[in-house]
Amino acid sequence: MLKIINNLVQVELPRVLYKYRNWKDEFHKSILRDNMLYMASPRDFSDEKDCHLSEKYPETERDVYEFMLKIYNKEEHGSFDQYKRYCKSNIKNSPLLNKTELDEIVFNLECEYDETHGILSMTEDSDNKYLWENYANNYAGICVGFDTEILCAINNGISGGGAVTYYKQLPYIDISRDSIEKQFEKKIFSKDSMYAKEKEYRFIKSGIKNENQRKLIFPNNAILKIIIGNALENNAKNEIKDLVKSKFNKAEIIEL
C-alpha cells in the first residue's frame, strides 16, 4: 500500500501495523473502550533527541546572505534586485548572527512544533520480546493489529507516515542546504540505533490546536488482530474478549 508523506513523498507501509498496550493503564484501555489512538507531542518522548535533532545555521555574513537569497519571496519584497539590496543592508542585523537572539527563536519554534504536531508510534512486529516487556507490561497486556489503509483514510486524522531510520550517529538538519521536505523527513523519522529493535513506523498529524485533536478515533473495522499476552489475568482476558465480541467481531483474537 502507498501513502503520501507530507503530500510529497510516496512510501510503502505494511498491511498491518501493531500497537502494544498495558492493560493495567486506564489510558491504554481507551484503544478498545473508546476506539482511540493518541498522537503524542514530541516533547513527551523519553529520548530528548527524538524529533529534536541538532540544527546547523548560517554562521558567516556570506552564508547568511546566500540563505536570505534562497528564501526570496516576491510578494513580500518585490523584484529580486530589490530583495538583494534589502539583504545586503540587513545582514548585520540578522538574528542568525546573534546567538542569544537565534537561541530564543529556535526555542520558540521548537515549542510551537511540539504544540502543533502529533506522532503515533507503531511497529510491524507483533512478536517482539522487547516491546512486550516495555510497552505491554511484560506480557500482561495486549498487542493490537491495525489495517493501515483504514487508518490512513480517517478524515482529519493522519497526514503522513513512514518507517523510522536508525543511526549510530544521528544526522543534523542543515537549514541552508536541506529542503523543507528533507528537514521534515530527518526530524520525524530519525532515531538512535539503540532503538532499532522497535522496528518503528510513525504516523504524523500537524496543525494540532488542542488536546482533543490528538485523539485519533478509528472505526471498528480498523482492528484486524488482538493478541493477548500470556501473563494477563483471566478477568482482564474476559474483559477484552467481551469488548471484541461487542465491537470488533471481525478481529482475530490470538492468545499467547
C-alpha positions in Angstrom: 0.0 0.0 0.0 1.2 3.5 -0.8 0.8 6.5 1.5 1.7 10.2 0.9 4.1 11.7 3.4 3.5 15.4 3.7 1.8 15.3 0.3 5.3 15.0 -1.3 6.9 11.5 -0.9 5.3 8.1 -1.5 6.3 5.3 0.8 5.1 1.7 1.2 3.6 0.7 4.5 3.0 -2.8 5.8 -0.6 -4.1 5.5 -0.8 -4.4 9.3 0.9 -2.3 12.0 0.7 -3.0 15.7 0.3 -1.0 18.9 1.4 -2.5 22.3 -0.7 -1.6 25.3 -0.5 -2.1 29.1 -4.0 -3.3 30.2 -3.4 -2.0 33.7 -3.1 1.5 32.4 -6.6 3.1 32.2 -5.5 5.4 29.4 -4.1 2.5 27.4 -7.5 0.8 27.7 -9.0 3.5 25.5 -7.7 1.7 22.5 -10.6 -0.8 22.8 -13.0 1.0 25.0 -13.1 4.3 23.0 -11.6 3.3 19.7 -8.9 5.8 20.3 -5.2 6.2 19.4 -3.2 9.1 20.7 -0.9 11.4 18.7 1.7 12.3 21.2 3.7 15.5 21.3 7.4 15.1 20.6 8.1 16.8 23.9 6.7 13.8 25.7 9.2 11.3 24.2 11.7 9.8 26.7 14.6 10.4 24.2 15.1 14.2 24.2 16.8 13.9 20.8 13.8 12.3 19.2 12.3 14.8 16.8 14.7 17.4 18.1 17.9 17.0 16.0 20.8 19.4 16.1 20.5 22.1 13.6 23.2 23.9 11.6 22.5 27.6 10.8 24.5 30.0 8.6 27.5 31.3 10.5 29.2 34.0 8.3 27.8 37.1 6.7 28.3 35.5 3.3 26.4 32.4 4.4 23.6 34.5 5.8 23.3 36.5 2.6 23.1 33.3 0.5 20.5 31.9 2.8 18.4 35.1 2.6 18.6 34.9 -1.2 17.4 31.3 -1.1 14.2 32.2 0.8 13.3 35.1 -1.5 9.6 35.8 -1.6 8.5 38.1 -4.5 5.2 39.0 -2.8 6.9 40.3 0.3 10.0 42.0 -1.2 9.2 43.0 -4.8 11.8 42.3 -7.5 14.8 40.1 -6.9 17.2 43.1 -7.3 15.2 45.0 -4.7 15.5 42.0 -2.4 19.2 41.6 -2.9 19.7 45.2 -1.9 17.5 44.6 1.2 19.6 41.5 2.1 22.9 43.4 1.9 21.6 46.2 4.0 20.2 43.9 6.7 22.8 41.1 7.0 24.5 42.6 10.2 21.0 42.8 11.8 20.1 39.2 11.1 19.3 37.1 14.2 21.3 34.4 12.5 24.4 36.2 13.6 23.2 36.9 17.1 23.5 33.8 19.2 21.2 35.0 22.0 18.5 36.1 19.6 18.9 32.9 17.5 18.6 30.6 20.5 15.4 32.3 21.6 13.9 32.0 18.1 14.9 28.3 17.9 13.4 27.6 21.3 10.1 29.2 20.4 10.0 27.3 17.1 10.6 24.0 18.9 7.9 24.8 21.4 5.4 25.6 18.6 6.4 22.5 16.8 5.7 20.3 19.9 2.4 22.0 20.4 1.1 21.6 16.9 2.4 18.1 15.9 1.3 14.7 17.0 3.0 11.4 16.4 1.6 7.9 16.6 4.3 5.2 17.0 3.6 1.7 15.8 5.6 -1.4 14.8 5.5 -4.0 12.1 6.4 -6.7 14.6 3.8 -8.4 16.8 6.2 -10.9 18.3 8.8 -8.6 19.8 10.0 -9.5 23.2 11.4 -6.1 23.9 8.1 -4.4 23.1 6.1 -6.9 25.0 8.3 -6.3 28.1 8.5 -2.5 27.8 5.2 -1.4 26.4 2.8 -4.2 27.3 3.6 -4.8 30.9 5.9 -7.8 30.4 3.2 -9.8 28.5 0.4 -8.7 30.9 -1.0 -6.5 28.1 -2.1 -6.7 24.6 -0.9 -6.1 21.0 -3.4 -4.7 18.6 -3.0 -5.0 14.9 -4.5 -2.3 12.6 -5.4 -2.1 9.0 -3.0 0.7 7.9 -5.1 1.6 4.8 -8.1 2.3 7.1 -6.0 4.3 9.5 -4.7 6.4 6.7 -8.1 7.1 5.3 -9.5 8.6 8.5 -10.7 12.2 7.8 -8.9 15.0 9.7 -6.5 12.5 11.2 -3.2 11.2 9.9 -1.5 13.4 7.4 1.5 11.2 6.7 3.6 8.3 7.7 6.6 6.1 7.2 9.3 3.9 8.6 11.9 5.2 11.1 15.5 5.1 10.1 18.0 4.3 12.8 21.5 5.8 13.0 24.6 5.1 15.1 25.2 8.9 14.7 22.1 11.0 14.3 22.0 13.3 11.3 21.7 17.1 11.8 19.5 19.5 9.9 21.3 21.9 7.7 18.9 24.9 7.5 20.7 26.3 4.5 21.1 23.2 2.4 18.3 20.8 3.4 15.0 21.4 1.6 11.8 21.8 3.8 10.9 18.2 2.8 14.3 16.9 3.8 14.1 18.7 7.2 10.7 17.2 7.8 12.0 13.7 6.9 15.0 13.9 9.1 13.2 15.4 12.1 10.4 12.9 12.2 11.9 9.6 11.0 15.4 9.6 12.6 16.2 7.7 15.8 19.3 6.4 17.6 20.3 2.9 16.6 19.8 1.8 20.3 16.0 1.7 19.4 16.4 -0.3 16.2 14.8 -3.3 17.8 11.5 -1.5 17.9 11.1 -1.6 14.1 9.0 1.6 14.3 6.7 3.2 11.9 5.2 6.6 12.5 2.1 8.5 11.6 2.0 12.2 11.8 -0.6 14.8 12.4 0.1 18.5 12.0 -1.8 21.7 12.8 -3.0 20.5 16.2 -4.7 23.2 18.1 -5.9 21.5 21.3 -5.6 18.2 23.2 -8.7 16.8 21.8 -7.2 16.9 18.3 -4.5 14.5 19.4 -7.1 11.8 19.7 -7.4 9.6 16.6 -10.8 7.9 16.6 -10.9 4.8 14.4 -13.8 2.7 13.1 -14.3 -0.8 14.5 -13.1 -2.4 11.3 -9.7 -0.8 11.6 -8.7 -3.6 14.1 -7.7 -6.9 12.4 -6.0 -8.7 15.3 -5.9 -8.6 19.1 -3.0 -10.5 20.7 -3.4 -11.2 24.4 -0.3 -11.6 26.5 0.2 -14.8 28.4 0.7 -13.0 31.7 -2.6 -11.3 31.6 -5.1 -12.2 34.3 -8.2 -14.2 33.4 -10.6 -11.4 34.4 -8.7 -9.0 32.1 -8.7 -11.5 29.3 -12.5 -11.9 29.7 -13.0 -8.1 29.7 -11.0 -7.9 26.4 -12.9 -10.7 24.8 -16.2 -9.1 25.7 -15.2 -5.9 24.1 -14.1 -7.7 21.0 -17.4 -9.6 20.7 -19.4 -6.4 21.2 -17.4 -4.1 18.8 -14.6 -5.8 16.9 -16.3 -9.1 15.9 -14.3 -9.3 12.7 -11.0 -9.1 14.6 -8.9 -12.2 15.2 -8.1 -13.0 18.8 -4.8 -14.7 19.5 -3.8 -15.8 23.0 -0.1 -16.4 23.6 
